C-alpha cells in the first residue's frame, strides 16, 4: 500500500529533532498504520489512494498533501513511541538500553505522546479545513460516501456548527465526533416536529452551491440548526471521553487518568443544552405555523404538522347575549 510519507527522510522532516538513526523497516510500518487509522477513514479510501499515487500533483493537491503528511508523521511518531523503547525478537520482549542512555521517565513518555497527538490533530485540522474550503478542486472527495454523509446534514461543517454551538471552536475533529449525533437528531427529533418532507426541502436547498434563502427561510434554518446542535451535543456529552474499551479517559497535568466529569456537572451541561434545544424547537414550530403558506414552507403547510395560528379576526362571531367562551 502506498503512503503519503514515502520514506524516512520525509518522516524525519515532519517530526524534527531526530538525533539518532531511523530505518525504513522500523518506522514505515507506523506511517502506514497512522494513515490507515487516522487519515483514510476521514477523507475516504478512494481519495487517499488518489493522493498517494500522484506523481505530479497540482498546487492545491500539494498543499493538501503537505498538511496530511504533517498529520501522518506526528501520528506515526505517537504510535511508535512505546514500541521503540522496547526490543522485540526471538528471545522475547526487552527494554532497549545502551551505555550512553537511560530509559525515559513516565512523564517524558506521556509528554511525548501528548505533544505528538496535539501536533497531529492540528495538522489534520488544517488539512480538513483546506479540503472543505477547496472541495470543488477535489472531485474524488466530493463523490465519496464520507463527504456525502456530511453533505446530507443541515450542519455540514465545523465552522457552521460553531455558529450554533460555540464550544466546538471550529474543530473539524470535534465536528466529526458529533456528526452521527446530528444525523440522529434530524431523523428522530426534527422529523416528528415539522415532517420529513419539510426537512428534505431544507436539506435539498442547503445542498445547492449557492442557496438563495428567503429571509423567512434563513430564520427558520437558524432556529432549526440551533435546536439540532444543542440536542446532538446533549446526547453526546456522556460518551465524549469514553475509549474503545468503554473506559472513561481524561488528562490531568499531562498524565492520562481513568476519570470522568462529576455527575452534577455532566447533568448540568446536558440540562442546559436540552433546554436550549427545546426553546429553539418550540420557536421553530411556532414560526412555521405563523408563516407557512402555499408559497412559503409549502411542505409543512400541506402536512399534518401545520397548525395555523388563529388571530382575533379568525375567531367565530359571537351571537348577542351568548356567553363568551374561549
NUTOR-514098 format. One record per atom (N, C-alpha, C): x, y, z. Coordinates in steps of 0.001 Angstrom, whole numbers, padded with zeros to 6 digits, always signed. Layout:
XYZ
...
//
This chain:
+000840-001196+000000
+000000+000000+000000
+000876+001247+000000
+000604+002157-000919
+001347+003416-000967
+000937+004302+000206
+001847+005162+000629
+001575+006073+001736
+001899+007507+001321
+001380+008460+002071
+001645+009865+001791
+003103+010200+002057
+003606+009733+003196
+005036+009854+003505
+005736+008656+002885
+006674+008916+001975
+007248+007851+001166
+008488+007196+001772
+009202+007940+002624
+010468+007409+003121
+010830+008051+004458
+011913+007570+005042
+012360+008050+006350
+012767+009513+006302
+013357+009949+005190
+013760+011352+005084
+012554+012279+005233
+011432+011919+004602
+010223+012721+004732
+009675+012665+006150
+009719+011493+006776
+009242+011352+008144
+010073+012209+009098
+011398+012194+008933
+012282+012999+009779
+011993+014487+009617
+011713+014907+008382
+011462+016324+008140
+010180+016791+008804
+009224+015888+008993
+007973+016224+009674
+008164+016260+011184
+008776+015234+011735
+008914+015125+013191
+009876+016168+013736
+011047+016288+013120
+012056+017233+013588
+012759+016739+014852
+013931+017271+015126
+014654+016942+016352
+015181+015527+016410
+015392+014879+015257
+015879+013497+015235
+017404+013478+015348
+017908+012833+016380
+019365+012776+016592
+019940+011376+016413
+019101+010400+016198
+019562+009019+016062
+019142+008473+014698
+019709+007339+014341
+019364+006692+013075
+017937+006153+013119
+017269+006216+011979
+015931+005646+011829
+015908+004864+010522
+015383+003655+010559
+015350+002826+009355
+013932+002657+008842
+013814+002458+007534
+012502+002221+006929
+011806+001016+007551
+012563-000035+007769
+011974-001281+008288
+011331-001067+009655
+011918-000189+010473
+011390+000030+011813
+010229+001033+011843
+010309+002093+011033
+009368+003194+011205
+008276+003312+010137
+008515+002855+008928
+007485+002997+007900
+006202+002215+008219
+006265+001073+008924
+005010+000427+009321
+004127+001313+010200
+004752+002183+011013
+003965+003095+011839
+003304+004177+010984
+003995+004594+009916
+003403+005561+008977
+002170+004946+008321
+002313+003729+007853
+001187+003038+007217
+000017+002882+008189
+000316+002492+009409
-000730+002316+010418
-001408+003640+010753
-000612+004702+010864
-001164+006014+011202
-002098+006518+010115
-001694+006382+008871
-002526+006877+007774
-003787+006033+007603
-003658+004734+007814
-004832+003850+007714
-005835+004129+008827
-005328+004435+009999
-006201+004611+011169
-006781+006013+011267
-005980+007042+011002
-006412+008403+011294
-006790+009246+010068
-006278+008913+008898
-006497+009759+007725
-007462+009146+006724
-007243+007916+006353
-008078+007273+005345
-009576+007278+005683
-009978+006952+006924
-011416+006918+007219
-012097+008287+007107
-011317+009361+007178
-011899+010699+007145
-012017+011237+005725
-010998+011010+004896
-011025+011571+003543
-011508+010562+002509
-011719+009337+002889
-012188+008218+002065
-011007+007447+001480
-011205+006162+001315
-010144+005300+000781
-009811+005671-000658
-010856+006006-001455
-010637+006333-002860
-009790+007600-003009
-010103+008620-002215
-009361+009872-002305
-007950+009698-001758
-007815+008911-000705
-006485+008619-000152
-005617+007921-001198
-006177+006917-001879
-005424+006201-002909
-005030+007142-004041
-005908+008069-004385
-005589+009032-005443
-004411+009918-005045
-004432+010423-003823
-003364+011315-003367
-002032+010596-003256
-002038+009373-002771
-000774+008644-002600
-000168+008219-003929
-000996+008162-004981
-000499+007716-006286
-000025+008868-007168
-000238+010105-006739
+000127+011255-007569
+001643+011375-007727
+002070+011580-008970
+003492+011806-009238
+003767+013259-009593
+002734+013970-010044
+002906+015374-010407
+001685+016158-009909
+001552+016332-008591
+000351+016977-008034
+000249+018447-008415
-000992+018942-008446
-001216+020362-008672
-000822+021139-007420
-000889+022464-007526
-000523+023293-006372
-001428+023010-005177
-002728+022900-005421
-003655+022647-004321
-003520+021233-003780
-003272+020283-004654
-003034+018913-004187
-001778+018848-003330
-000744+019551-003744
+000499+019568-002971
+000292+020182-001598
-000489+021244-001555
-000768+021915-000285
-001510+020971+000661
-002524+020292+000145
-003287+019356+000966
-002412+018193+001423
-001632+017643+000529
-000753+016522+000869
+000241+016930+001946
+000741+018147+001877
+001690+018618+002888
+001042+018632+004275
-000202+019133+004359
-000921+019111+005641
-001088+017676+006132
-001491+016792+005222
-001738+015399+005607
-000448+014685+006002
+000671+015028+005364
+001955+014452+005748
+002334+014870+007168
+002058+016122+007505
+002343+016584+008858
+001544+015751+009868
+000262+015535+009559
-000569+014717+010451
-000044+013286+010512
+000269+012717+009358
+000758+011342+009293
+002027+011159+010109
+002980+012072+009950
+004257+011941+010649
+004118+011984+012152
+003310+012910+012651
+003161+013028+014104
+002300+011897+014679
+001308+011437+013923
+000559+010272+014388
+001475+009039+014408
+002328+008899+013393
+003264+007766+013353
+004234+007834+014530
+004705+009033+014839
+005615+009205+015977
+004921+008810+017280
+003646+009185+017403
+002876+008838+018594
+002737+007315+018730
+002436+006659+017606
+002245+005208+017642
+003540+004450+017901
+004664+005043+017502
+005937+004324+017614
+006600+004472+018971
+006196+005457+019764
+006930+005811+020985
+007188+004622+021907
+006142+003934+022295
+006333+002843+023244
+007015+001642+022591
+006709+001378+021325
+007306+000222+020645
+008812+000364+020524
+009297+001590+020254
+010729+001770+020018
+011532+001808+021313
+010860+001885+022448
+011551+001785+023734
+011846+000320+024043
+011094-000565+023401
+011211-001990+023670
+011956-002698+022542
+012546-003811+022863
+013231-004646+021888
+012476-005973+021783
+012025-006289+020590
+011208-007485+020398
+011889-008414+019405
+012021-009668+019759
+012667-010620+018857
+012403-012043+019275
+013209-012952+018752
+013002-014381+019023
+013172-014738+020491
+013940-013914+021210
+014166-014255+022621
+013193-013532+023550
+012187-012869+022956
+011161-012236+023777
+011199-010727+023728
+010634-010112+024757
+010486-008662+024832
+011390-008107+025919
+012216-007107+025529
+013125-006481+026481
+013087-004970+026306
+013709-004272+027246
+013798-002816+027161
+015155-002425+026594
+015108-001527+025585
+016360-001065+024992
+017135-000196+025968
+018447-000400+026046
+019289+000417+026897
+020732+000310+026402
+021357+001456+026193
+022755+001459+025770
+023604+002123+026838
+024883+002056+026669
+025781+002605+027678
+025686+004102+027831
+025224+004807+026796
+025173+006271+026847
+023771+006833+026998
+022824+006003+027381
+021439+006480+027507
+020732+005775+028657
+019642+006380+029091
+018827+005784+030154
+017376+005760+029691
+016595+004927+030316
+015180+004825+029965
+014455+006125+030300
+013487+006480+029465
+012718+007695+029735
+011809+007478+030938
+011439+008582+031581
+010512+008504+032711
+009079+008472+032183
+008165+008172+033083
+006753+008110+032683
+006271+009462+032187
+006654+010542+032888
+006155+011848+032470
+006710+012242+031108
+007950+011816+030799
+008511+012106+029483
+007779+011326+028394
+007446+010095+028698
+006682+009289+027742
+005322+009925+027477
+004610+010288+028543
+003276+010900+028410
+003367+012229+027676
+004390+013028+028013
+004557+014332+027368
+004822+014180+025876
+005618+013180+025500
+005915+012958+024089
+004669+012531+023327
+003884+011637+023923
+002635+011191+023299
+001692+012379+023130
+001566+013184+024173
+000669+014342+024125
+001111+015326+023060
+002403+015612+023009
+002930+016563+022037
+002678+016080+020607
+002930+014792+020362
+002718+014239+019027
+001246+014284+018642
+000378+013949+019595
-001055+013937+019307
-001557+015350+018996
-001118+016327+019773
-001562+017698+019550
-001100+018216+018190
+000149+017923+017816
+000662+018365+016519
-000064+017657+015378
-000323+016368+015543
-001020+015599+014505
-002449+016097+014333
-003151+016306+015446
-004527+016795+015376
-004593+018177+014723
-003649+019042+015071
-003621+020393+014489
-003386+020327+012984
-002497+019438+012548
-002230+019300+011117
-003428+018712+010384
-004075+017730+010996
-005272+017143+010374
-006390+018173+010313
-006508+018975+011357
-007478+020069+011385
-007249+021013+010208
-006003+021397+009988
-005657+022293+008885
-005956+021637+007539
-005661+020349+007429
-005926+019629+006180
-007415+019593+005868
-008234+019300+006861
-009677+019223+006643
-010262+020582+006311
-009787+021613+006998
-010260+022963+006683
-009912+023337+005243
-008685+023045+004837
-008258+023351+003468
-009051+022526+002450
-009280+021268+002774
-010016+020377+001877
-011439+020874+001656
-012123+021236+002730
-013506+021698+002597
-013579+023076+001933
-012584+023907+002189
-012562+025231+001571
-012364+025133+000063
-011630+024125-000386
-011311+023956-001807
-011904+022673-002381
-013026+022239-001849
-013590+020943-002223
-013920+020832-003707
-014223+021950-004360
-014535+021901-005791
-013358+021395-006616
-012141+021493-006078
-010947+021033-006785
-010623+019576-006506
-011426+018923-005656
-011147+017532-005284
-012403+016692-005523
-012650+016378-006789
-013889+015710-007181
-014001+014297-006602
-012891+013605-006436
-012949+012256-005855
-013480+012323-004432
-013047+013343-003702
-013561+013526-002340
-015048+013864-002365
-015470+014725-003299
-016881+015115-003383
-017792+013934-003697
-017273+012956-004408
-018094+011798-004773
-018017+010663-003755
-017250+010846-002696
-017078+009783-001698
-018272+009692-000757
-018462+008521-000199
-019535+008318+000781
-019303+009166+002026
-018035+009364+002376
-017712+010152+003567
-018187+011590+003406
-017962+012173+002229
-018417+013543+002006
-019939+013606+001895
-020534+012658+001196
-021987+012659+001020
-022710+012555+002359
-022110+011816+003296
-022733+011676+004619
-022814+013021+005326
-021749+013823+005256
-021773+015136+005904
-022615+016123+005104
-022613+015994+003759
-023404+016901+002932
-024890+016689+003143
-025267+015532+003664
-026680+015240+003924
-027158+015842+005236
-026242+016489+005950
-026586+017110+007221
-026871+018595+007015
-027805+019134+007766
-028088+020562+007696
-026941+021379+008279
-026132+020729+009111
-024923+021369+009647
-023749+020556+009120
-023214+020890+007938
-022228+020027+007269
-020775+020306+007601
-020474+021369+008343
-019066+021704+008617
-018882+022140+010064
-017639+022093+010508
-017306+022527+011866
-017539+024027+012035
-017261+024788+010991
-017453+026239+011047
-018915+026578+011284
-019800+025883+010577
-021227+026139+010735
-021711+025679+012107
-021209+024531+012563
-021622+024042+013879
-021208+025016+014975
-020061+025658+014809
-019577+026623+015800
-020515+027814+015933
-021216+028175+014846
-022179+029275+014905
-023292+028976+015908
-023662+027708+015996
-024776+027318+016856
-024315+026702+018175
-023062+026252+018206
-022510+025632+019405
-021064+026107+019548
-020839+027279+020126
-019504+027887+020152
-018421+027012+020761
-018773+026075+021643
-017771+025222+022276
-016992+024405+021253
-017535+024188+020063
-016855+023422+019023
-015605+024148+018545
-015616+025468+018559
-014437+026289+018254
-013810+025918+016905
-014658+025687+015898
-014220+025393+014526
-013382+024121+014400
-013492+023226+015359
-012707+021997+015342
-013349+020947+014432
-012659+020601+013341
-013161+019565+012450
-013225+018218+013153
-012256+017958+014010
-012223+016677+014709
-013390+016565+015684
-013670+017656+016404
-014822+017680+017300
-016104+017492+016488
-016169+018168+015340
-017355+018048+014486
-017584+016602+014058
-016519+015925+013658
-016652+014546+013199
-017185+013636+014307
-016862+013961+015547
-017352+013152+016675
-018836+013388+016917
-019351+014543+016470
-020763+014864+016675
-021619+014592+015446
-021001+014298+014302
-021742+014190+013045
-022875+013170+013116
-022617+011988+013665
-023673+010970+013739
-024790+011377+014691
-024449+012137+015723
-025484+012643+016623
-026356+013677+015907
-025753+014485+015053
-026508+015462+014271
-027482+014747+013341
-026990+013705+012664
-027850+012935+011764
-029019+012309+012529
-028741+011827+013712
-029788+011196+014523
-030858+012203+014922
-030444+013421+015295
-031417+014437+015706
-032287+014882+014542
-031697+014973+013355
-032507+015320+012178
-033633+014314+011983
-033284+013036+012132
-034243+011970+011821
-035271+011751+012922
-034809+011758+014175
-035708+011341+015254
-036223+012486+016131
-035637+013672+015992
-036083+014809+016796
-036811+015842+015948
-036282+016138+014758
-036866+017178+013927
-038030+016672+013081
-037905+015496+012508
-038983+014968+011660
-040327+014914+012388
-040397+014451+013646
-041701+014449+014342
-042249+015847+014619
-041418+016884+014472
-041876+018250+014725
-042378+018943+013466
-041656+018755+012341
-042005+019506+011128
-042303+018601+009933
-042096+017311+010070
-042364+016386+008980
-041148+016117+008109
-041092+014918+007550
-039960+014503+006714
-039858+015337+005446
-041013+015686+004842
-040998+016426+003580
-040382+017813+003753
-040733+018512+004841
-040174+019849+005040
-038687+019767+005376
-038288+018750+006142
-036873+018582+006431
-036099+018334+005140
-036626+017472+004254
-035963+017203+002989
-035907+018451+002119
-036920+019297+002200
-036916+020543+001433
-035778+021448+001908
-035586+021529+003223
-034466+022308+003770
-033132+021718+003315
-032993+020392+003389
-031741+019737+003039
-031418+019902+001558
-032438+019773+000708
-032231+019901-000740
-031710+021288-001098
-032308+022309-000505
-031861+023664-000812
-030488+023940-000206
-030232+023411+000991
-028938+023631+001647
-027792+023023+000855
-028048+021949+000081
-027003+021287-000700
-026646+022042-001981
-027447+023034-002342
-027141+023817-003531
-025839+024592-003333
-025147+024850-004435
-023869+025549-004357
-024025+026932-003739
-025073+027649-004124
-025340+028990-003578
-026834+029130-003318
-027306+028528-002241
-028748+028589-001962
-029222+030016-001716
-030274+030385-002394
-030832+031727-002265
-031967+031699-001248
-031592+031723+000033
-032591+031637+001093
-033406+032923+001160
-034715+032762+001363
-035521+033933+001671
-035254+034324+003118
-035698+035505+003504
-035476+035953+004872
-036143+035013+005878
-037337+034550+005536
-038051+033644+006437
-037392+032273+006480
-036915+031799+005340
-036217+030506+005324
-034941+030572+006148
-034218+031677+006047
-032986+031828+006806
-033258+031822+008306
-034327+032474+008720
-034671+032487+010143
-035069+031094+010617
-035850+030387+009790
-036257+029022+010149
-035042+028107+010248
-034097+028230+009311
-032884+027419+009341
-032056+027714+010589
-032002+028968+010979
-031251+029347+012174
-031841+028679+013415
-033149+028730+013540
-033813+028090+014681
-033631+026575+014638
-033772+026009+013448
-033652+024567+013276
-032258+024072+013651
-031218+024755+013171
-029847+024317+013434
-029454+024525+014896
-029957+025586+015536
-029722+025762+016965
-030303+024575+017750
-031499+024155+017376
-032140+023035+018069
-031352+021746+017862
-030955+021475+016629
-030208+020243+016314
-028868+020220+017033
-028117+021319+016970
-026774+021364+017557
-026820+021118+019056
-027712+021783+019755
-027786+021629+021210
-028266+020235+021600
-029220+019698+020866
-029722+018368+021173
-028647+017310+020900
-027903+017456+019813
-026839+016499+019476
-025753+016506+020545
-025339+017702+020965
-024286+017793+021969
-024754+017230+023306
-026009+017498+023661
-026560+016982+024924
-026506+015458+024951
-026831+014832+023829
-026818+013371+023790
-025396+012817+023800
-024449+013582+023237
-023069+013106+023141
-022284+013256+024435
-022684+014178+025297
-021904+014516+026497
-021446+013297+027312
-022306+012326+027596
-021840+011210+028437
-020781+010331+027779
-020610+010456+026447
-019767+009494+025736
-018531+010110+025095
-018323+011404+025229
-017250+012064+024501
-015850+011652+024955
-015688+011226+026185
-014353+010821+026639
-014323+009361+027083
-015055+008512+026329
-015016+007067+026561
-014230+006430+025425
-013252+005577+025755
-012418+004992+024716
-013017+003685+024195
-012268+003007+023318
-012790+001799+022680
-013008+000662+023661
-012342+000720+024808
-012539-000301+025830
-013657+000072+026798
-014408+001127+026450
-015509+001621+027278
-015018+002095+028636
-013785+002635+028663
-013266+003242+029879
-013238+004752+029701
-013575+005465+030749
-013574+006918+030696
-012147+007415+030855
-011688+008242+029928
-010313+008706+029922
-010275+010231+029948
-009490+010789+030850
-009265+012227+030898
-007786+012459+031124
-007385+013730+031126
-005973+014041+031250
-005779+015150+032269
-004833+014950+033185
-004525+015955+034201
-003020+016149+034273
-002559+017379+034034
-001125+017688+034082
-000292+016750+033223
-000817+016421+032044
-000067+015587+031114
-000135+014103+031395
-000859+013697+032434
-000965+012282+032777
-002389+011824+032509
-002516+010712+031768
-003839+010183+031462
-004428+009500+032696
-005677+009800+032969
-006366+009199+034110
-007692+008617+033655
-008071+007513+034264
-009399+006960+034012
-010355+007622+034992
-010867+008757+034552
-011687+009598+035404
-012794+010174+034546
-013674+010932+035143
-014802+011484+034404
-015238+012780+035049
-016041+013549+034303
-016675+014710+034899
-017595+014259+036021
-017799+015130+036985
-018749+014788+038052
-020144+014655+037463
-020952+013842+038105
-022320+013626+037627
-023097+014938+037611
-022881+015780+038612
-023596+017058+038676
-023247+017957+037504
-021946+018018+037191
-021539+018891+036088
-022049+018361+034753
-021952+017069+034561
-022424+016468+033316
-023934+016667+033156
-024660+016437+034244
-026111+016627+034208
-026464+018085+033935
-025699+018985+034545
-025953+020407+034328
-025735+020811+032882
-024660+020293+032256
-024392+020594+030854
-025497+020042+029961
-025919+018829+030241
-026986+018235+029448
-028282+019027+029586
-028598+019382+030817
-029840+020117+031055
-029843+021438+030310
-028713+022145+030356
-028631+023441+029684
-028822+023283+028177
-028189+022262+027597
-028309+022050+026152
-029716+021591+025761
-030302+020721+026567
-031666+020260+026269
-032671+021403+026376
-032469+022283+027342
-033353+023438+027470
-033240+024347+026256
-031994+024538+025779
-031799+025349+024582
-032444+024685+023362
-032285+023361+023254
-032875+022647+022129
-034397+022773+022137
-035007+022613+023309
-036458+022726+023407
-036924+024146+023092
-036178+025118+023581
-036512+026524+023328
-036525+026818+021828
-035470+026417+021135
-035382+026734+019706
-036342+025892+018871
-036591+024646+019275
-037546+023833+018514
-038957+024376+018663
-039315+024842+019853
-040635+025457+020049
-040765+026742+019220
-039699+027524+019188
-039710+028748+018380
-039841+028407+016892
-039177+027317+016471
-039255+026904+015069
-040681+026520+014685
-041312+025671+015483
-042670+025222+015177
-043625+026416+015158
-043486+027301+016117
-044335+028488+016169
-044116+029362+014934
-042867+029503+014533
-042541+030333+013376
-043120+029737+012095
-042999+028420+011941
-043525+027775+010743
-045048+027858+010700
-045694+027628+011821
-047151+027718+011858
-047637+029129+011517
-046861+030122+011898
-047249+031507+011645
-047005+031915+010196
-045954+031369+009577
-045536+031867+008271
-045765+030904+007105
-046142+029672+007379
-046345+028707+006294
-047526+029114+005422
-047390+028897+004126
-048455+029217+003177
-048250+028370+001928
-049055+028622+000922
-048935+027876-000332
-047656+028233-001078
-046998+029319-000690
-045759+029741-001361
-044540+029722-000447
-044732+029617+000862
-043633+029620+001833
-043752+028391+002721
-042700+027590+002793
-042704+026344+003567
-043879+025456+003131
-043977+025235+001803
-045135+024515+001252
-045287+023116+001827
-044159+022411+002028
-044235+021032+002531
-044830+020989+003930
-044442+021925+004759
-045006+021992+006104
-046469+022410+006043
-046795+023362+005172
-048152+023908+005049
-049163+022828+004672
-048715+021874+003837
-049630+020828+003362
-049566+019553+004204
-048854+019607+005324
-048688+018415+006155
-049620+018443+007368
-049644+017296+008047
-050471+017192+009258
-049858+017964+010423
-048634+018425+010263
-047953+019136+011342
-048330+020614+011398
-048942+021097+010329
-049314+022515+010259
-050522+022797+011140
-050345+023680+012107
-051428+024115+012996
-051503+025639+012909
-052382+026165+012053
-052396+027616+011837
-052670+028395+013110
-051983+029511+013247
-052171+030388+014392
-053410+031242+014170
-054340+031200+015106
-055579+031957+014981
-055432+033335+015601
-055828+034347+014841
-055858+035703+015363
-057280+036071+015760
-057455+037281+016243
-058789+037710+016673
-059775+037687+015516
-059302+038004+014306
-060194+038024+013157
-060633+036631+012734
-059909+035619+013188
-060233+034245+012813
-061232+033591+013756
-061539+034242+014899
-062480+033672+015854
-063899+033763+015310
-064742+032760+015583
-066140+032804+015090
-066908+033943+015749
-067891+034528+015038
-068672+035625+015614
-069469+035188+016838
-069637+036056+017771
-070404+035752+018983
-071795+036308+018855
-072796+035434+019061
-074196+035872+018972
-074535+036772+020160
-075346+037795+019924
-075728+038702+021021
-076376+037934+022176
-075921+038218+023373
-076463+037569+024561
-075832+036243+024913
-075050+035685+023995
-074424+034386+024261
-073181+034581+025104
-072867+033651+026030
-071668+033783+026856
-070407+033664+025995
-069377+034392+026370
-068113+034362+025655
-067263+033237+026199
-067000+032258+025370
-066217+031099+025785
-064990+031001+024896
-063800+030936+025496
-062533+030802+024761
-062002+029396+024935
//
